[in-house]
Amino acid sequence: MKNTTLVILGIVGLGLTAITVVQARNVSVPVTQAAAPAASARRVAAEGRVAAYPGAEVRVAAERVGRVVRVLVEEGQKVRRGDVLAVIESDELRASVEQSQARLAEAEAQARLAEITLGRRERLAQEGVLSAHDLDEARNDRDTAHARIATWRADIERQRSLLARSRVLAPLAGVVTLRSVDAGETVETGQPLFSIADLGRLRVEAEADEADASQIVVGAAVAVTAQGWAGQSWPGRVEEVADSVTPRRLKPQDPSRPTDTRVLAVKVAFTEPTPLKLGATVELRIQPVTQ
């Protein structure tokens, strides 16, 4: 009886041991799977500003000295190529042009008289009643009169060119982004007066950390976000990557970030229209090359 009891207890013990092993195996599988982390979807972060493409933003300067008598545009105003932006006083120039035209008419009259005189003296010289000296003198008078005509014509063209520069014209179609002159001010040659940008040709000029330089390639997808546009982003593509890292030029939005680090300059093209303004500060999330 005692032996039978021992056998039964042994069988029960083996059964419990088997159940424990099976349970342990069943539990170990999900634990191992849960311990495997999911692949990171991290994107490369960068900061930048909305800028115009080269040639899409120009600074318009005064082409001559003078007092501005009219300013015809305001900041934010759309203009077409050739529109008048401002007018510089030109009364004295107009008077000079009129005076030069009068002197040109006088020179032309003298030239006609010199031609007539030369013709007469040539006939007299052929008849042998005029000296060679008198004939040479008539030819010299004719040549001098024609030289005066050329001089006054050149002077008129020069003054007309200055007169044309009295009108400050838009060199391209776009929006006036800066106006730095008012009527009544005296301007100098080369002084910037306006900035005009074609806002249909904007991109982002950004800086990425040096540590992420190897992860950024031309053609990579980019998501662009900006303050004041919560929950919105605009797609873009990396279109240019600098050949080398350089000192940071843009001030980080986070004041705790260092400003003396080295960065990689990246230029990003928008792939759809955006309401972002020229000069707006933006943040980028760039698809890394390893994904």
Secondary structure as the mmCIF struct_conf table of DSSP 4:
data_model
#
loop_
_struct_conf.conf_type_id
_struct_conf.id
_struct_conf.beg_label_comp_id
_struct_conf.beg_label_asym_id
_struct_conf.beg_label_seq_id
_struct_conf.end_label_comp_id
_struct_conf.end_label_asym_id
_struct_conf.end_label_seq_id
HELX_RH_AL_P HELX_RH_AL_P1 LYS A 2 ALA A 35
BEND BEND1 ALA A 36 ALA A 36
HELX_LH_PP_P HELX_LH_PP_P1 PRO A 37 SER A 40
STRN STRN1 VAL A 44 ALA A 52
HELX_LH_PP_P HELX_LH_PP_P2 TYR A 53 TYR A 53
TURN_TY1_P TURN_TY1_P1 PRO A 54 GLY A 55
BEND BEND2 ALA A 56 ALA A 56
STRN STRN2 GLU A 57 ALA A 61
BEND BEND3 GLU A 63 ARG A 64
STRN STRN3 GLY A 66 VAL A 71
TURN_TY1_P TURN_TY1_P2 GLU A 75 GLY A 76
STRN STRN4 LYS A 78 VAL A 79
TURN_TY1_P TURN_TY1_P3 ARG A 81 GLY A 82
STRN STRN5 VAL A 84 ILE A 88
HELX_RH_AL_P HELX_RH_AL_P2 ASP A 91 GLU A 127
TURN_TY1_P TURN_TY1_P4 GLY A 128 GLY A 128
BEND BEND4 LEU A 130 LEU A 130
HELX_RH_AL_P HELX_RH_AL_P3 ALA A 132 ALA A 164
TURN_TY1_P TURN_TY1_P5 ARG A 165 SER A 166
STRN STRN6 ARG A 167 LEU A 169
BEND BEND5 PRO A 171 ALA A 173
STRN STRN7 GLY A 174 ARG A 179
TURN_TY1_P TURN_TY1_P6 ALA A 183 GLY A 184
STRN STRN8 THR A 186 VAL A 187
TURN_TY1_P TURN_TY1_P7 THR A 189 GLY A 190
STRN STRN9 PRO A 192 ALA A 197
TURN_TY1_P TURN_TY1_P8 LEU A 199 GLY A 200
BEND BEND6 ARG A 201 ARG A 201
STRN STRN10 LEU A 202 ASP A 209
HELX_RH_3T_P HELX_RH_3T_P1 GLU A 210 GLN A 215
TURN_TY1_P TURN_TY1_P9 VAL A 218 GLY A 219
STRN STRN11 ALA A 221 ALA A 226
TURN_TY1_P TURN_TY1_P10 GLN A 227 GLY A 228
TURN_TY1_P TURN_TY1_P11 ALA A 230 GLY A 231
STRN STRN12 TRP A 234 PRO A 247
BEND BEND7 LEU A 250 LEU A 250
HELX_LH_PP_P HELX_LH_PP_P3 LYS A 251 PRO A 252
BEND BEND8 GLN A 253 ASP A 254
TURN_TY1_P TURN_TY1_P12 PRO A 255 SER A 256
BEND BEND9 ARG A 257 ARG A 257
BEND BEND10 THR A 259 ASP A 260
STRN STRN13 ARG A 262 PHE A 270
BEND BEND11 THR A 271 GLU A 272
HELX_LH_PP_P HELX_LH_PP_P4 LEU A 276 LYS A 277
TURN_TY1_P TURN_TY1_P13 LEU A 278 GLY A 279
STRN STRN14 THR A 281 ILE A 286
HELX_LH_PP_P HELX_LH_PP_P5 GLN A 287 PRO A 288
TURN_TY1_P TURN_TY1_P14 VAL A 289 THR A 290
#
